[in-house]
Amino acid sequence: MNRFKRPVVIAGNWKMYKTNEEAVEFVEDLIPLIEAASSTVYLAVPYTAISLVASQCLGTKIILGAQNMNDHREGAFTGEISGSMLKQAGAQFVILGHSERRQLFHETNEFVNRKVKMALEIGLKPIVCIGETSAEREDGHTIKVLTSQLKHSLAGLNEEQMAQVMLAYEPIWAIGTQQAAMPSVAEEIHFFCRRYLANQYGTGTAEKVLILYGGSVKPDNAGLLLEQNNVDGFLIGTASLSVDSFGEIVNLSKGPLKTKT
Ligand code: 13P
């Protein structure tokens, strides 16, 4: 693949952690810590904290987002939240198809696909998560599973829409296990994803799409992972809950954009 410059994105996914008070305190502490970083910082906070934290983040390098949304514009869907509600509250992106949503709430690729389309319509940047279980990896089905997730979660998008999407490769065996993928494994899969995108949407689009890695990213393993050509940043769970560890990872990337080959 041609040399291409992509920005580095460090995204935090707080999952179901942090009250409003904790969220505000975290962001207050984080802002001065990451002033010199060259990466873009994404923070997916609980719905309840979005509007509060959005005003805090104005004029900073933090881009705020949500962890899920419904696939409808509005309607009688008790307990659900729409993309336009999130956008109006201050979200600029949304995580879709996280493995916890897929496994615990039975979200299918088709459901994720409808949400991706709705998010794009509304103007929220989707971060689409894919990843295999340890059993699927052990059985040699990783590429088959990922291909199916990519094909069906991204079905019907044109090149322009695809260029708005970010992918997150989050192997389920690495989430919350302290066992991040080896840098070479992450690179192999990210390279596969980029080749898939190149085949489907053309090389130009494939080179624009950021592919984040997620699963037990910590300050001590983030550096080597980030050195991989096709690892454009991270989607971080546990380590995004502490200002120190999250700030440390964000600050790994200082200076000009990383040059990719
Ligand atoms: P951990 O960083 O806790 O492994 O979680 C990863 C994740 O699920 C981010 O979306």
Boltz pocket constraint, residues with backbone or C-beta under 6 A from the ligand:
constraints:
  - pocket:
      binder: B
      contacts: [[A, 13], [A, 98], [A, 170], [A, 174], [A, 175], [A, 176], [A, 177], [A, 214], [A, 215], [A, 216], [A, 217], [A, 235], [A, 236], [A, 237], [A, 238], [A, 239]]
      max_distance: 6.0
